[in-house]
Amino acid sequence: MSLKPFNSIGIGVAFSPNLKANLFEAARLALFFDSKLFLIHVGTASEDKVKALKIILSSFKKDNLNFEVVFKLGKPEDVILNATEEHNIDLLILGAVQRERFIKYYVGSIARKITRKAKCSILLLVKPSVERVRCQHIVVNGLEDPKTQQTIASAFYVAKKLHAEKITVVEEIKQDQIKIKVDDDASLRRANIAKERIKLREDSRIKDIIKDIPQEYTENIVVKTQPIFGKQGYSIGHYAQISRADLLVMNAPSKMTFWDRLFPHDIEHILTELPTDVLILQ
């Protein structure tokens, strides 16, 4: 199984209060993944702006951080999407927005549009920090989907690079897989037996996927599987939140239609209310 490295990382740069924290997070990730970092600024080129960015990133000079500043005029959404394609960016970092008076985060309108349209992987940051907060627990989706095998493998790759200690693979199982109407004790027992069989089948499927991942990425990490019956997207987001995961890794959504946006499902539930940092893999 091939693991896709992030050879280039991009981040939209706005001269806002979060600038230093965002740049430090992006710089650390570029070093962990041995990537080139592209700082994408929507606006006119300026030596003063370049100088300001270099001053902020000066503490990474000793680590030989490889970065380039990209200036472009236009709508933020278009500028960032075009830059990711022009510079072959593998991973784009976007910041989340906190709701007023609530310790909850969601994807702002521009970031949401970019997330839906980007052809590269997306990392949504909830609380960027100047000081590194170690990623210890990663939750990754294990739903039955053609993309899932690659997503789980990539989650182990990320865990290795970030020195995470634990990965939980969450298998979201739709309730309609239990085709038993519960109306008495006997039917309840049959439903519970059916659930246990589905859980065993799902665990076996995930273990087969993990067996194919190179051992260097699976050793020295605690691996747990967690079957959950419920609504896809919402269930795994809730689990990531209550388990205090540091990172949630998800498949990128397939091409979405108007109806997908009108009636949210899967990744749209995550975008509406971020439980933690979220990595959406293409």
Buried (B, 14 or more C-beta within 10 A) or exposed (E): BEBBBBEBBBBBBBEEEEBBBBBBBBBBBBBBBEBBBBBBBBBEEEEEBBEEBEEBBEEBEEEEBBBEBBBBEEEBBBBBBBBBEEBEBBBBBBBBBEEEEEEBBBBEEBBBBBBBBBEBBBBBBBBBEEEEEEBBBBBBBBBEEEBBBBBBBBBBBBBBBBEBBBBBBBBBBEEEEBEBEEEEEEEEEBBEEBBEEBBEBBBEBBEEBBEEBBEEBBEEBEBEBBBBBBBBBBBBBBBBBEBEBBBBBBBBBEEBEEEBEEEBBBBBBBBBBBBBBBBBBB
